Amino acid sequence: MSEEAPPSAGGVSRRAAIAGLGAAAALAAGRTLVPAPLLASTPAWRADLVPPAATPPSASAQSRMLGVPFEKHERVRLAVIGTGLRGRSVLREFLAVEGVQVTALADIVPDKAARAAKLVTDAGQAAPALYTNGERDFERLVARDDIDFVYVATPWEWHVPMAVAAMRAGKHVGVEVPVATTLEECWQIVDVSEQTRRHCLIMENCCYGYNELLVLNMVRAGAFGQLKHGEAAYIHDLRRLLFEDKDEGLWRRTPHLSRDGNLYPTHGLGPVAQYFGIHRGDRFDYLVSMSTPEFGLTEYRREHVPAGSPKHAEQYRCGDLNTSLIKTVQGRTILLQHDVVSPRPYDRLNMISGTKGAFRDYPARLYLEGMAGGERWNPIDSVKAQYEHPLWTNVGELARKLGGHGGMDFIMCYRTIQCLREGLPPDFDVYDAAAWSAPAPLSEASVANGSAPARFPDFTRGAWAGTSSTG
């Protein structure tokens, strides 16, 4: 709901561990894992630290959600669960999109729900129904019959329970990142989406950035040739936010006490997964991961948190910088990094390399074979006219004016509503939500076992091989 920290949304289940779905689940279940031998030149090195994952139950072609279009909606009736900082920000973007009617809002803090409701009425719409009677009042919201799409912007541990409740109530749902934090949760959203025939989308705004969509157009036009390597990251100094006594500071520091891995993989990984056509002819196979020691939070606390604060009793476990390498089934590689506790400029890397050229962001530059000036980076201005994505051509001016993360938030909301109104398949689906979130538990498992490989489950149950990328 809001950034205030609710009680735990549920205990740890043994399902994934029993099914052998990966090392992370085994760790959660308290099993001792034997380090794999370092046999980099043999197929044995590609195995998990635990026996190979059991093949999940087959899903019929009729139950799969790959490429499934939304039903058409003349007007999209929207509900929002979680009206804190992020929830209200994205609500503003949705309200600026034609054809959206906001019918209901939920939050455990009534004042935040009231502030969100004022945004709705100030936009000329009727006052939405409010659900503020405790942490499970969202269950009454999703039961309403005047909702087509539910947007969830809450602390991470509530993402899956709320998404599952929405889908079981017959609603499509979009969830802030990461959608899930365990392999069991990843499978849960996949299973429920297939059972209910409702979409569960990861609301990954970074996939809709100007540079990301321009590069995606170039990839699909073959400008970089055959892709072979990508780099992705979330490098963002959040130390002050993590120690605040409000909003995300009340809950977002907590994972650093108990987990060590990549806690927040999707902002960088989502766009690279799109470039690589993950689940559209390729998929993630396995990763290896390692973390530096923890210094950042401890030092920042010593210098900035008043003596006597209970925060001084916290013991931080998560290493400052986590680095993972992902191998895909087609043999391509992805460097993935996470660092939110160091004094570094913001960076998502956003790099790809192919047989005909390369692109690297922050700042944006590219090199295509045969460019004038030899082997050096060039600005992207020369390719904008040819490769600018139609979404930015059509509504980019409005997106930049609204300004959420440079306009990508509006593009994300606009595109979501466009797909719902026109009856189009979403740009990414529940399988992407699961796979882009999975590096969190898999990196934890690898780090805990000497950086040995941890294999990705095939959330599509084999369907990835028969699906192609689209525009």
C-alpha positions as CSV (number, residue, x, y, z in Angstrom):
1,M,0.0,0.0,0.0
2,S,1.9,3.1,1.1
3,E,5.6,3.2,1.9
4,E,4.8,2.5,5.6
5,A,6.0,-1.0,6.4
6,P,3.2,-3.5,6.9
7,P,3.6,-6.8,8.8
8,S,4.9,-9.7,6.8
9,A,2.6,-10.8,3.9
10,G,3.3,-14.5,4.6
11,G,5.7,-17.2,5.6
12,V,8.2,-19.0,3.4
13,S,6.7,-22.0,1.5
14,R,8.7,-25.1,0.7
15,R,7.1,-25.6,-2.7
16,A,10.0,-24.4,-4.9
17,A,12.6,-26.2,-2.8
18,I,10.7,-29.5,-2.9
19,A,10.3,-29.2,-6.7
20,G,14.0,-28.4,-7.0
21,L,13.3,-25.0,-8.7
22,G,16.7,-23.6,-7.8
23,A,19.3,-22.9,-5.3
24,A,17.5,-19.8,-3.8
25,A,14.5,-21.8,-2.8
26,A,16.8,-24.4,-1.3
27,L,18.5,-21.8,0.8
28,A,15.2,-20.5,2.0
29,A,14.3,-24.0,3.1
30,G,17.5,-24.4,5.1
31,R,19.2,-27.0,2.9
32,T,23.0,-27.2,2.7
33,L,24.3,-26.8,-0.8
34,V,27.5,-28.4,-2.0
35,P,29.7,-26.1,-4.1
36,A,29.9,-27.2,-7.8
37,P,33.3,-28.0,-9.2
38,L,34.9,-25.3,-11.3
39,L,34.7,-27.0,-14.6
40,A,34.4,-24.1,-16.9
41,S,35.2,-26.1,-20.0
42,T,32.7,-28.9,-19.4
43,P,28.9,-29.2,-19.5
44,A,29.0,-30.0,-15.8
45,W,29.8,-26.4,-15.0
46,R,26.4,-25.3,-16.4
47,A,24.6,-27.3,-13.8
48,D,23.0,-25.8,-10.7
49,L,24.4,-26.2,-7.2
50,V,21.5,-28.5,-6.5
51,P,20.2,-31.3,-8.6
52,P,18.7,-30.1,-11.9
53,A,15.3,-28.4,-11.5
54,A,12.3,-30.6,-12.0
55,T,10.5,-30.0,-15.2
56,P,7.4,-27.9,-14.2
57,P,4.0,-29.2,-15.2
58,S,3.2,-28.6,-18.9
59,A,0.9,-25.8,-19.7
60,S,-1.4,-26.3,-22.7
61,A,-1.1,-23.8,-25.6
62,Q,-4.6,-22.5,-24.6
63,S,-3.4,-21.6,-21.1
64,R,-0.2,-19.8,-22.0
65,M,-0.2,-16.0,-21.8
66,L,2.4,-15.3,-24.5
67,G,1.0,-13.0,-27.1
68,V,-2.5,-13.0,-25.6
69,P,-4.3,-9.7,-26.4
70,F,-6.3,-7.7,-24.0
71,E,-10.0,-7.6,-24.6
72,K,-10.9,-4.2,-26.1
73,H,-12.1,-1.4,-23.7
74,E,-13.6,1.8,-24.9
75,R,-12.7,3.3,-21.5
76,V,-10.3,1.6,-19.1
77,R,-11.5,1.6,-15.5
78,L,-8.4,1.8,-13.3
79,A,-7.8,1.1,-9.6
80,V,-4.6,1.9,-7.7
81,I,-3.3,0.0,-4.6
82,G,-0.6,2.1,-2.9
83,T,-0.9,5.8,-3.1
84,G,2.4,6.9,-1.6
85,L,5.0,8.8,-3.6
86,R,5.3,6.3,-6.5
87,G,1.6,5.5,-6.6
88,R,0.5,9.2,-6.8
89,S,3.2,10.0,-9.4
90,V,2.1,7.2,-11.8
91,L,-1.6,8.1,-11.1
92,R,-0.9,11.6,-12.5
93,E,0.5,10.0,-15.6
94,F,-2.5,7.7,-16.1
95,L,-4.9,10.7,-15.6
96,A,-3.2,12.4,-18.5
97,V,-4.0,9.6,-20.8
98,E,-7.3,9.7,-22.8
99,G,-9.8,7.0,-22.0
100,V,-8.9,6.4,-18.3
101,Q,-11.4,6.4,-15.5
102,V,-10.1,6.0,-12.0
103,T,-12.7,4.2,-9.9
104,A,-11.0,3.1,-6.7
105,L,-7.9,3.7,-4.5
106,A,-6.4,1.8,-1.6
107,D,-3.8,2.6,1.0
108,I,-3.2,1.9,4.7
109,V,-2.7,5.6,5.3
110,P,-6.0,7.5,4.8
111,D,-4.4,10.8,4.2
112,K,-2.4,9.5,1.3
113,A,-5.5,8.0,-0.3
114,A,-7.3,11.3,0.1
115,R,-4.4,13.1,-1.6
116,A,-4.6,10.7,-4.5
117,A,-8.4,11.1,-4.7
118,K,-7.9,14.9,-5.0
119,L,-5.7,14.3,-8.0
120,V,-8.6,12.4,-9.6
121,T,-11.2,15.0,-8.9
122,D,-8.9,17.8,-9.9
123,A,-8.6,16.1,-13.3
124,G,-12.4,16.4,-13.6
125,Q,-13.4,12.9,-12.7
126,A,-15.8,11.7,-10.1
127,A,-14.4,10.9,-6.7
128,P,-13.1,7.4,-6.5
129,A,-14.0,4.9,-3.8
130,L,-11.4,4.7,-1.1
131,Y,-10.2,1.6,0.8
132,T,-8.2,2.5,3.9
133,N,-9.4,0.1,6.5
134,G,-6.2,-1.9,7.2
135,E,-3.7,-3.8,5.3
136,R,-6.1,-6.2,3.6
137,D,-8.7,-3.8,2.5
138,F,-7.3,-4.1,-1.0
139,E,-9.2,-7.4,-1.2
140,R,-12.5,-5.5,-1.1
141,L,-11.2,-3.2,-3.8
142,V,-10.3,-6.0,-6.3
143,A,-13.8,-7.5,-5.8
144,R,-15.5,-4.5,-7.4
145,D,-17.1,-5.0,-10.7
146,D,-16.1,-1.6,-12.2
147,I,-12.3,-2.2,-12.6
148,D,-10.5,-3.4,-15.7
149,F,-6.9,-2.9,-14.6
150,V,-5.2,-2.7,-11.2
151,Y,-1.9,-0.8,-10.7
152,V,0.1,-1.9,-7.6
153,A,2.7,0.4,-6.0
154,T,3.5,-1.0,-2.6
155,P,6.4,-2.4,-0.5
156,W,7.8,-5.4,-2.3
157,E,6.5,-8.1,0.0
158,W,2.9,-7.1,-0.9
159,H,3.4,-7.2,-4.7
160,V,2.6,-10.9,-5.2
161,P,-0.3,-11.2,-2.8
162,M,-2.0,-8.2,-4.3
163,A,-1.3,-9.3,-7.9
164,V,-2.7,-12.7,-7.2
165,A,-5.8,-11.3,-5.5
166,A,-6.5,-9.0,-8.5
167,M,-6.1,-11.8,-11.0
168,R,-8.3,-14.2,-9.1
169,A,-10.9,-11.4,-9.0
170,G,-10.8,-11.2,-12.7
171,K,-8.7,-8.1,-13.1
172,H,-5.6,-7.5,-15.2
173,V,-2.8,-6.1,-13.0
174,G,0.4,-4.1,-13.4
175,V,2.9,-4.3,-10.6
176,E,5.9,-2.1,-9.7
177,V,9.3,-3.6,-9.7
178,P,10.5,-6.1,-8.6
179,V,7.3,-8.0,-9.0
180,A,8.6,-11.0,-6.9
181,T,11.5,-11.7,-4.6
182,T,11.6,-15.5,-4.5
183,L,11.4,-18.2,-7.2
184,E,8.2,-19.5,-5.5
185,E,6.6,-16.1,-6.0
186,C,7.7,-16.0,-9.6
187,W,6.0,-19.3,-10.3
188,Q,2.9,-18.2,-8.4
189,I,2.2,-15.3,-10.6
190,V,2.8,-17.4,-13.7
191,D,0.5,-20.1,-12.5
192,V,-2.3,-17.7,-11.5
193,S,-2.0,-15.7,-14.7
194,E,-2.4,-18.8,-16.8
195,Q,-5.2,-20.2,-14.6
196,T,-7.3,-16.9,-14.6
197,R,-6.3,-15.8,-18.2
198,R,-5.5,-12.4,-16.7
199,H,-2.3,-10.5,-17.5
200,C,0.2,-9.7,-14.8
201,L,2.5,-7.0,-16.1
202,I,5.8,-5.7,-14.7
203,M,5.5,-1.9,-14.8
204,E,9.1,-1.5,-15.9
205,N,9.2,2.2,-17.0
206,C,12.9,2.0,-18.1
207,C,11.8,-0.1,-21.1
208,Y,10.0,3.0,-22.4
209,G,12.9,5.5,-22.2
210,Y,13.7,7.4,-25.3
211,N,17.1,5.8,-25.7
212,E,15.9,2.3,-24.9
213,L,13.1,2.4,-27.5
214,L,15.4,3.9,-30.1
215,V,18.0,1.2,-29.5
216,L,15.2,-1.4,-29.6
217,N,14.2,-0.1,-33.0
218,M,17.8,-0.3,-34.2
219,V,18.1,-3.9,-32.9
220,R,15.0,-5.0,-34.7
221,A,16.2,-3.3,-37.9
222,G,19.5,-5.2,-37.7
223,A,21.7,-2.2,-37.2
224,F,23.9,-3.9,-34.7
225,G,23.9,-7.3,-36.5
226,Q,23.8,-10.4,-34.3
227,L,23.7,-9.4,-30.7
228,K,26.2,-11.2,-28.4
229,H,26.6,-9.2,-25.2
230,G,24.7,-6.7,-23.1
231,E,25.2,-4.8,-19.9
232,A,22.6,-3.6,-17.4
233,A,22.7,-2.1,-13.9
234,Y,20.9,-0.1,-11.2
235,I,23.5,2.2,-9.8
236,H,21.8,4.9,-7.8
237,D,22.9,6.5,-4.5
238,L,19.9,5.9,-2.2
239,R,21.7,6.2,1.2
240,R,19.8,9.2,2.3
241,L,16.4,7.8,1.2
242,L,17.2,4.4,2.9
243,F,17.7,6.1,6.3
244,E,14.7,8.4,6.2
245,D,11.9,8.0,8.7
246,K,9.2,8.3,6.2
247,D,8.0,6.8,2.9
248,E,10.4,4.2,1.4
249,G,12.9,4.7,4.3
250,L,10.5,2.8,6.5
251,W,10.9,-0.5,4.6
252,R,13.4,-0.4,1.8
253,R,16.4,-0.7,4.1
254,T,15.1,-4.0,5.5
255,P,16.3,-6.3,2.7
256,H,19.9,-5.2,3.3
257,L,19.8,-6.8,6.7
258,S,18.9,-10.3,5.5
259,R,19.8,-10.7,1.9
260,D,23.1,-10.5,-0.2
261,G,22.7,-10.3,-3.9
262,N,21.1,-8.1,-6.6
263,L,18.0,-6.7,-4.8
264,Y,16.7,-4.6,-7.7
265,P,17.6,-6.1,-11.1
266,T,14.8,-5.0,-13.5
267,H,15.5,-1.4,-14.4
268,G,18.7,-2.3,-16.3
269,L,17.8,-5.8,-17.2
270,G,14.3,-5.2,-18.7
271,P,15.5,-3.1,-21.7
272,V,18.4,-5.5,-22.4
273,A,16.0,-8.5,-22.2
274,Q,13.9,-6.7,-24.8
275,Y,16.9,-6.1,-27.1
276,F,17.8,-9.8,-26.8
277,G,14.2,-11.0,-27.5
278,I,14.1,-13.0,-24.2
279,H,11.1,-15.4,-24.4
280,R,10.9,-14.5,-28.1
281,G,13.5,-16.9,-29.4
282,D,15.9,-16.9,-26.4
283,R,15.8,-17.1,-22.6
284,F,18.0,-16.7,-19.6
285,D,19.9,-20.0,-18.8
286,Y,22.0,-19.4,-15.7
287,L,23.9,-16.8,-13.8
288,V,26.9,-16.5,-11.6
289,S,27.1,-13.7,-9.0
290,M,29.4,-12.1,-6.4
291,S,29.2,-9.2,-4.0
292,T,31.8,-6.9,-2.5
293,P,31.9,-6.5,1.3
294,E,29.3,-4.2,3.0
295,F,30.7,-0.8,3.8
296,G,28.3,1.9,2.5
297,L,25.3,1.7,4.9
298,T,27.4,1.2,8.0
299,E,29.6,4.2,7.2
300,Y,26.7,6.4,6.2
301,R,24.9,5.5,9.4
302,R,28.0,6.3,11.6
303,E,28.3,9.8,9.9
304,H,24.6,10.8,9.6
305,V,22.3,8.9,12.0
306,P,22.1,10.4,15.5
307,A,23.5,8.4,18.4
308,G,20.9,6.5,20.2
309,S,18.9,5.7,17.1
310,P,17.8,2.0,17.0
311,K,19.2,2.0,13.5
312,H,22.7,1.6,15.1
313,A,21.8,-1.9,16.2
314,E,21.2,-3.1,12.6
315,Q,23.7,-5.4,11.0
316,Y,23.8,-5.1,7.2
317,R,24.4,-8.2,5.2
318,C,24.1,-7.1,1.6
319,G,27.4,-6.3,-0.2
320,D,27.6,-2.8,-1.6
321,L,28.1,-3.8,-5.2
322,N,26.7,-7.0,-6.6
323,T,27.9,-8.2,-10.1
324,S,26.3,-11.0,-11.9
325,L,26.9,-12.6,-15.3
326,I,23.9,-14.1,-17.1
327,K,24.3,-16.7,-20.0
328,T,21.3,-17.2,-22.3
329,V,20.3,-20.4,-24.0
330,Q,21.6,-19.0,-27.3
331,G,25.0,-18.4,-25.7
332,R,24.8,-14.6,-25.3
333,T,26.0,-12.8,-22.1
334,I,24.7,-10.1,-19.9
335,L,26.6,-8.2,-17.2
336,L,24.2,-7.2,-14.4
337,Q,25.1,-4.9,-11.5
338,H,23.4,-3.4,-8.4
339,D,24.7,-0.6,-6.1
340,V,22.5,1.8,-4.1
341,V,24.9,2.6,-1.3
342,S,27.9,4.3,-2.9
343,P,28.6,7.9,-4.0
344,R,28.4,7.3,-7.7
345,P,26.6,9.0,-10.6
346,Y,23.3,7.4,-11.6
347,D,23.9,4.7,-14.2
348,R,21.9,1.8,-15.8
349,L,24.8,0.9,-18.2
350,N,22.3,0.0,-21.0
351,M,24.9,-1.4,-23.3
352,I,24.8,-3.9,-26.2
353,S,27.3,-5.2,-28.6
354,G,26.8,-7.0,-31.9
355,T,28.6,-8.1,-35.0
356,K,28.0,-4.7,-36.7
357,G,28.3,-2.2,-33.8
358,A,27.6,-1.3,-30.2
359,F,25.6,1.2,-28.1
360,R,26.5,2.4,-24.6
361,D,24.4,4.8,-22.5
362,Y,25.3,7.4,-19.7
363,P,26.0,9.3,-21.8
364,A,24.4,7.9,-24.9
365,R,26.8,7.0,-27.7
366,L,27.2,4.4,-30.4
367,Y,29.6,3.0,-33.0
368,L,28.4,1.3,-36.2
369,E,30.9,-0.4,-38.4
370,G,32.1,1.9,-41.2
371,M,31.2,5.2,-39.4
372,A,33.3,8.1,-40.3
373,G,36.2,8.8,-37.9
374,G,37.2,5.3,-37.2
375,E,36.7,3.2,-34.1
376,R,35.3,5.8,-31.7
377,W,32.0,6.6,-30.1
378,N,29.6,8.9,-31.8
379,P,26.6,10.8,-30.6
380,I,23.2,9.2,-31.3
381,D,21.8,12.4,-33.0
382,S,22.6,11.1,-36.4
383,V,20.3,8.1,-36.1
384,K,17.3,9.7,-34.3
385,A,15.4,10.6,-37.5
386,Q,15.7,7.1,-38.8
387,Y,15.1,5.1,-35.6
388,E,13.1,7.2,-33.2
389,H,10.3,5.0,-31.8
390,P,6.8,5.9,-32.9
391,L,5.6,6.2,-29.3
392,W,8.1,9.0,-28.8
393,T,7.3,10.5,-32.2
394,N,3.6,10.6,-31.4
395,V,3.4,11.5,-27.8
396,G,7.0,12.4,-26.8
397,E,6.3,16.1,-26.5
398,L,3.5,15.5,-23.9
399,A,5.7,12.9,-22.2
400,R,8.5,15.3,-21.7
401,K,6.2,18.0,-20.5
402,L,4.8,15.7,-17.8
403,G,8.3,14.9,-16.9
404,G,8.1,11.6,-14.9
405,H,11.7,10.2,-15.2
406,G,12.2,12.2,-18.4
407,G,8.9,11.1,-19.9
408,M,9.2,7.3,-19.7
409,D,6.5,7.1,-17.0
410,F,4.0,8.7,-19.3
411,I,5.0,6.5,-22.3
412,M,4.6,3.4,-20.1
413,C,1.1,4.5,-18.9
414,Y,0.1,5.6,-22.4
415,R,1.2,2.3,-24.0
416,T,-0.5,0.2,-21.3
417,I,-3.8,2.0,-21.9
418,Q,-3.4,1.8,-25.7
419,C,-3.0,-2.0,-25.5
420,L,-6.1,-2.2,-23.3
421,R,-8.2,0.1,-25.5
422,E,-7.2,-1.4,-28.8
423,G,-7.2,-5.1,-27.7
424,L,-3.4,-5.6,-28.3
425,P,-1.1,-8.0,-26.5
426,P,1.1,-6.2,-23.9
427,D,4.7,-5.4,-24.7
428,F,5.8,-7.8,-21.9
429,D,3.9,-10.4,-19.9
430,V,3.9,-12.5,-16.7
431,Y,6.8,-14.6,-18.0
432,D,8.9,-11.5,-18.3
433,A,7.8,-10.3,-14.9
434,A,9.1,-13.6,-13.4
435,A,12.3,-13.9,-15.4
436,W,13.4,-10.2,-14.8
437,S,12.7,-10.6,-11.1
438,A,14.4,-14.0,-10.7
439,P,18.0,-12.6,-10.7
440,A,17.3,-11.4,-7.1
441,P,17.0,-14.9,-5.5
442,L,19.3,-16.5,-8.0
443,S,22.1,-14.0,-7.2
444,E,21.6,-14.6,-3.5
445,A,22.0,-18.4,-4.0
446,S,25.1,-17.9,-6.2
447,V,26.8,-15.5,-3.8
448,A,26.1,-17.8,-0.8
449,N,27.8,-20.7,-2.7
450,G,31.1,-19.2,-3.9
451,S,29.7,-17.7,-7.1
452,A,28.7,-21.0,-8.5
453,P,26.1,-21.1,-11.3
454,A,22.4,-20.9,-10.5
455,R,20.0,-21.8,-13.3
456,F,16.9,-19.9,-14.3
457,P,13.6,-21.8,-14.4
458,D,11.9,-21.8,-17.8
459,F,8.8,-19.9,-16.8
460,T,7.3,-20.4,-20.3
461,R,7.6,-24.2,-20.1
462,G,9.3,-24.3,-23.5
463,A,7.1,-21.8,-25.3
464,W,9.9,-19.2,-25.6
465,A,11.4,-21.1,-28.6
466,G,8.4,-20.7,-30.8
467,T,7.7,-17.0,-30.2
468,S,9.2,-14.0,-32.1
469,S,9.9,-10.4,-31.2
470,T,7.5,-7.8,-32.5
471,G,7.6,-4.0,-32.9
